[in-house]
Structures are given as C-alpha cells and as structure tokens.
Amino acid sequence: MPVPFADLQLQYQTIKREIDAAIAGVIRDSAFIRGRYVDDFERKFAEAVDVKHCVSCANGTDALYLAMAGLKVKPGDEVITTAHSWISTSAMITHAGATVVFCDTDGSAFTIDPAAIEAAITPRTVGIIPVHLYGQPADMDAIMAIARKHKLWVIEDCAQAHLARYKGKMIGTFGEAATYSFYPGKNLGAMGDAGAVVTNDAVLAEHMTMLARHGGLMKHQHRIEGINSRLDGMQAAILSAKLPHLPAWTKARQDAARIYDVGLNQLEDVIVPQVAPERSHVYHLYTIKHPHRDALAAHLSANGVQTAINYPTALPFLAAYERFGHRPEQFPNAFADQGRILSLPMFAEITPEQQGEVIDLIKAFEMKNGLKKLQHGR
Ligand SMILES: *Cc1c(COP(=O)(O)O)cnc(C)c1O
C-alpha cells in the first residue's frame, strides 16, 4: 500500500458538503473579489489566532512583503532572518528594499539561533524575521529580548505553524506583525493561493490594507502606491469552512507525530524532531535527521512511500545569494542539516497503518545498513 506525502483529496472528501456549499455561495453572490466572504474570514481568522486585525492577501509571500513595506523598510536597512527556511522569507526582504542578513539555526529545533542574531546586529539592523519552521515556534522570549534591547521590529513568519503556541501564547502575537500562508498543503490550506498578515496595531493594519489594495481604502482614492494582492471570495469561503476543523486537524498531526516518535526513537541513526520545552509543535512537517538520508529516501520511494526534503539547499548557499559569497562554516547547523533532513508523510488523515508501514521500512533499512557495517568489520 503506497503512502503519499500528503493527501488533499482525502481531506476534501471528509468535508465535501461544507466546501461545495461555500463555493456555491460565492458563485451565487458573484462575490469573487473582496466582499463579505473575505471580511468574514478576516474576522474569524483574527479571532482564531488571538489578534485584533487580519489583512488578507494573495499569498504568504505577499504577506511578508506587505508587513515589511508596512513597517517602512528602506534601502540600506538590514533585516535578520534564518538560514533555514523557504525562500519567500529572505526574497521579500530584498524586494522590500532591504539587505538580507542570515543567521544559523540552533542545531536542535531547526529555528533561528538567538545567539547568532545578537552577533549579526549592526547599526543598520531594523528588524528580525523568525520562522516557526515545520510548525515549531522559534525561541520567542530570547528573540523579543534582543529586539527590545536593540529597538528592532519583529515579523513572525507563521506560514508553517497555524495555532502553534510558545509558553501557552499563540505564535504571531509576539512581534509587530505576523504572516500566514494558506497554500493548499499548509496546515490551513485554501484551494489555490491565499495568505494573510496579522497585527494588533490598527495603524499598521490600515497601512498594510492600503498597500495590498492599490494604495487606497476607497476606490480611486490612491493615497500611496500599492500593489494588487487580494484574497478572492472563493478562497475566503473555503478557508472559513475549513477553519473550525483546524484544532482537530492539528491534534491529529500531533498524535501522528507521537506514533512516529515512539516507532523511530529507538533507531540509532534516526534523530526525530526535538521539541523544546514549552513550545507546542503543530507538525506542518515531520522532519527527521539521518546520516544516509538519500539512500533512506530512495529505499522508501522504491517501496511506495513519498518523502520530501525541506529544503535541499539552505538559503545562504542558493544561487540567488551567490553575491554574498557565504561559506558553510558561517552556518554550520543549516549546512549540516541540508544533507541529512528528510520529511516523512504527515497529514491529519494519515492512519496508524500507513505510519506503521513507514516505520517498518525505516527499520528494515537500518537492519540492512547494520549488516553492511558488520560485513565491513570482518
Ligand atoms: C509557504 C511559505 C511561505 C510562502 O507562502 P506562499 O503562500 O506559498 O507564498 C513563506 N514562508 C514559509 C516559511 C513558508 O513555508
């Protein structure tokens, strides 16, 4: 029985009636762009993640741009972010006009190392973008202490961590603003592109709303030059239908993670995700470390199990950042991790049987490798 990496069709089947009704409603009302479905989702999502304002937009990448433009980032500014993320985080720093400064990860949680942030600060630093990678919050106490000390803003990239908490407090409520992606595969996913930026600052929220709507709040009153980044009514209605299910889906991911933890922890070569104290992990991805990652991935693939590498090249070493001339020694954890991380199948509807199959295949791989080691010894 093949095990997919994720199964969006399966999730749709469990809530088909709600989704179909939501889509039909938008078509009936011709509420394709903006309108009440969008307003409704913004209100519900803000409530779900404990913030006052939600500014919806076209995707999680635009959300990062809108947050930085809203905070008036300008050329010459430096913005610090993690070496281990999806490229949107760093690319939008550049597109907002600032200079990207990468920091290494902490070596266990895959999130930015606060000590590295402190070392990277210069008189030109204006802000920090921690990423709650794979669904685990970054070390927000340490990051906020550094931000306060140096008077920097913080934008939390929550694209992979809907409903995750740090010391009981919802992520996305620590900094000036926080960004979300509702890309179909994310923990809360639309049926197309969608995103949002949230904040408790009413002035910032209004400014970001203008930026996303051609620079104005009213038609033909362009107070600034903005962009066109709209959430469409169909995606908003779909997201509103899915949102009430998110807590249960999150719990299902966490339960599935426990099954992997128990099944894989005993294996010598496998390092399961390490969750730091007082952080809730929502497992957008369940990513292990393995010294023979490529051979293990090939073994799983040959036996029908899909895996992924998130991400095969850490940001500083991508061709897009060649201009910085970064070296592996500057980011030892991110560099080591790019060669040993492997994301296993993870979705709310995954069954214990499917997980058992993945675990058994990894055990079989370990046995084979162990035997090879013995033969070498002879
Ligand atoms: C998915 C993702 C984004 C971008 O979101 P899109 O909706 O795909 O534009 C940004 N940051 C991180 C960490 C992500 O995982």
The ligand as a Tripos MOL2 file, in Angstrom:
@<TRIPOS>MOLECULE
LIG
   15    15     1     0     0
SMALL
NO_CHARGES

@<TRIPOS>ATOM
      1 C1          4.7970   28.5770    2.3430 C.3       1 LIG1
      2 C2          5.7470   29.5240    2.9750 C.ar      1 LIG1
      3 C3          5.8040   30.8890    2.6200 C.ar      1 LIG1
      4 C4          5.1160   31.4430    1.4120 C.3       1 LIG1
      5 O1          3.7920   31.2440    1.3030 O.3       1 LIG1
      6 P1          3.0700   31.2370   -0.1450 P.3       1 LIG1
      7 O2          1.6240   31.2820    0.2380 O.co2     1 LIG1
      8 O3          3.4540   29.9820   -0.8230 O.co2     1 LIG1
      9 O4          3.5040   32.4510   -0.8740 O.co2     1 LIG1
     10 C5          6.6220   31.7280    3.3540 C.ar      1 LIG1
     11 N1          7.3780   31.2780    4.3620 N.ar      1 LIG1
     12 C6          7.3790   29.9750    4.7140 C.ar      1 LIG1
     13 C7          8.2370   29.5340    5.8440 C.3       1 LIG1
     14 C8          6.5800   29.0520    4.0280 C.ar      1 LIG1
     15 O5          6.6040   27.7700    4.3690 O.3       1 LIG1
@<TRIPOS>BOND
     1     1     2 1
     2     2     3 ar
     3     2    14 ar
     4     3     4 1
     5     3    10 ar
     6     4     5 1
     7     5     6 1
     8     6     7 2
     9     6     8 1
    10     6     9 1
    11    10    11 ar
    12    11    12 ar
    13    12    13 1
    14    12    14 ar
    15    14    15 1
@<TRIPOS>SUBSTRUCTURE
     1 LIG1         1 GROUP 0 **** ****
